[in-house]
Amino acid sequence: MYTSKATALALLAPFILVSAVPVFKNQGTLDGWDGTNHEHKGTVSQVSDKSYKPDTAIKVVQIYDPSYTGRYHSEVRKKDVYRAGDEGYYGFAFRLDPDWDTAHGQTFNIAQFIGDLEDHPDNTCGDTWIPSMMLWVEKDRLRIRSKGGDMCDGTLQKFEVGTVRPGAWHRVVLQARWASDGSGYYKVWLDGEEALERSGIATTYGDAQKKYGFEFRAGLYANGWHDDKKMEGGQGTRQLWIDEVGIGNTYEDADPGEK
């Protein structure tokens, strides 16, 4: 299900909603997404043995290969979930494998917003797909970044959201105002409790004509393996589960809810 909510007038404190985002709900299935992205030995599958709410969840796996130099994405994708100037809420439940190694500090991204900006007039760096927000696990910490302004030399800020526990289901909701001029806004809830609020930040790249849509990806991107060109520790297989994804114009649209 993927419908427009063009008349939504929800108030996002401290900002008035400028432009509504599409509404999207997924209850842990591979239906309704615009595709999956699983590279090299990675997998994306629908499972019924573990889920946040009955009856299914999305399981994502990545496997380290020392002879491989590419990236390690295993994600589901939903297109055009925001454009510059929009405001919205984005949420999902996730579970790290109970044996997830938290001793080593490499990063494992679990969600991101990314746009195909290859033909953007300000793109002088030669990149095609450029991310804005990224949300990742680092040891036992959940962290988030904001990035915006100049897409090739953007303002980047990193924030800590809270602590996560392998084997436990966690739910996260992001409220965002997507702005390139420093008037952006993040508010993050972890397990139903407000964990972070930041205003006056750049959260996306300049696009006065609202031409470029960003897509939402959730799953596992083992970016630490790629960026560091090595694996730290001895856990060469990483896996997690995603369930109850929501996108919309209110907290209730995005919140996975209590079990």
N, C-alpha and C positions, 0 to 999 in steps of 0.2 A: 504494500500500500504506500503510495507516494502522492500526496495531494497538496495543493497550494492553499495558503491561508492569507490571502491578499488583504483581508480587511482587519487583521489582528491589530489591536491597539493596546497591547499589554504594556504596563509601566515597568521599566527596568531601573530600579534605583541604583545610582542617582541620576540616570539618564532616561529621557523619554524615548520609547522605541521609534526609530526612524524608519526602518524597513524590516518587514517580517521575513523570516526564513521559511523554507518548505518544512512541512511536518512529516516525520518518518518514524515508524515503529518497527522493531524487529525483535521477535521473541526467541532468539537463539537458533535461527534457521539460515540456510543459504539462499532462501527465496527472497526476492525483493531488492537485493543488492545489484549494483551495476557491474559487478565482477569481483574476482578474487585475484590476488597477486601473490604467487608463491614461487620463489626463486630457488634454483639449484635443488637441494634435497628437502626443501621445506614443503609442508602440507597444510591444507586448510580443509576441515571436514566438519560435518554436522554429526553430533553424538547424542546419545540418550542416557549414557551411564552417569553423567555428571551435568547438572544444570543448576542455575540459581533459582529459577522457578520452573515448574513442569512445562514441557517435558524434554526439551532439547537445549543444547548450547553449541557454540562454535569452538572447536578445538584447533589451535594453531601450534605448529611445531617447526623448529629450525635446528639444523644439524651442522656443526662446525666441520669444515674440510680445510686442512692446512694447504692443500694444493689449489684451492679456489680463491680467486681475487675479486669476485663480484660482491654484490650486496646480498643481504639475508632477509628479505621480506616474506612474511606469511600473513596476509591481511585480507579483509573484506573491504569493499570500496563503495561509497555512495557519492555520486556526482552532485556538483552545484548546490552545496549546502549553505554557502554564504558568498556574498560579494561585498566589496568595500562599501562601508556605510551601514551594513546590516547589523542587527543585534539579535542574539538568540541564546538558547540553552541546548546543551549537548551532554548526554549521559549514557552510562552503561555500567554493567557489573562485570567484574573480572576475578579470576582465581589463578594464582600462581601454583605450579606443581608443588605438592607437599615437600618434595626433596629439592626445591629450588635453592641453589647455592647463594647465600647472602654475604659470604665472606670476602668476595672479590668485588672491586669497584667498577667493573665495566658496565656500560649502559645498555638497557634493553627497552626500546621504545614500544609502547603499547597503544598509542593513538597519535594521530597527527592530522593536520589540515594542509593540503598541498595543491598547488595550481600549475597548470601547463602555461607558462609565461614565455615560451620561446619567442613569440612574435611581439611581446610587449615592447613599446618604443624605448623604455628605460632599461631594458635588459642588455647590458653591455658586457656581462660576464660569461655569456655563452652557455649558461645552464638552461635546461628545458623545464623540468619539474622542480619547483622551489617551494619548500614548506614554510609555513608561518608558525603556528603553535605546534609544539611537540610535547608529549607526556610520556615519562619513562620511569622505569624502576632502576635504582642504583643502590646496591646492597639491599637494605630493607626499607629504603626511602622512596616515596613517590615524589617526583619532581616535575615541574612544568616550565616551559620557556615562552616568552613573548618575543616576536621578531617582526620588524616592520620598518617603514620608511624606504630608504634606498635598498632595492632588492639585492644589489650586489655587495653592499657594505652596510647592511641594515643595523639598526639598533637592537641588540640582543640582551635580554635580561632573563635570569634563571631564578626560580623560586622553589622553595620546598613546600610540599603540600602536607605530608604526614608520613606515618609509619604504616607499612603493610606487612602482612604475615603470610608466608607460604602455606598453602592448603586451606586458607580462609577465603570466603567470598567477600569482596569489597565493592562498594558502589561509589562512583564518582560522577559529579555533575559540574559542568563548566558553564558559567554565564559569561558571554563575551560581547563587547562592542568592537567591531572590526574597523579600525581607523589607522591611517598611516601618518597622521600629523601629531601624534602624542596625546590625542584625546581618547585613546582606547581604554578598555576596562576589562579586567578579569575578576571573577568571583568563583571560588571553587569550594564545593562541599565534598567531604569524604565521609562515607557511611552516615550520611544525613546530618552531619555537623559542619558548620562553616569553618573552613580551614585556611582560606587565603582570600584577601581582597586587595586589588591594586588598581588604581586609576591613574590617568595621565601617562599612559604608556602607548607605544606604537605596537599594534597587533597585526597589521597586514601591510601590503604594499600599495602605492598610489595607483588609483584607477578611477578617475573622475567620471568616466562614462559607464562604470559598472559593467565592463565588457567581460571580465575574467572571473569565472566561477571557480571556487575552491571545493575540492572534494574531501570527505571525511574518510579516514582509514582507521580501522581498529584491528588489533591482532598482535603480532610480534614482528618487530624489525630489530634484529640483533645488530644494531649499528656499531656497538663497541667492537665487535669482531672485525667489521670492515674497516672502521676508522683507525683502530689501533694496529691493524694488520697482524693480529695474533689473538689467541684466546688465553685469558687468565684463568687459572684454576684448572680443574679436571672435569668439568661438566660440559661435555660436548654436545649434549642434546638439551634444549630448553623448550618447555611447553607451557601453555596456559590456555584458559577457557574464557570466552566472552559470551555474555548473555544480556537480554533486555536492553537493547540499544534504543535510545530515544532522542529525537531532535525536534525542536519546536520553539514556541514563543513564550512559554511559561515553564516554571520549575517542574510542574506536574507533567508536562509533555516529555521531559527528559529523564526524570527520576525513575530508576528501576523499581523503587518501592521496597518495603521490607518483605522478607520471605514469609 
